[in-house]
């Protein structure tokens, strides 16, 4: 607990460093948005050609 209170280690940084917390939340929101868009528009991200399967 002492190391965490001093901001040492990953958990200590997460607890004591606001910017790390906000960046992690932002990344989680961006990933959630990407997954939602991917589910709605898979062709936007995956380009499959049936011709390449025939060769």
Secondary structure, DSSP 8 states (H G I E B T S, - for coil): -HHHHHT-HHHHHHHH-HHHHHHHHHHHHHHHHHHHHHHH-GGGT----HHHHH-
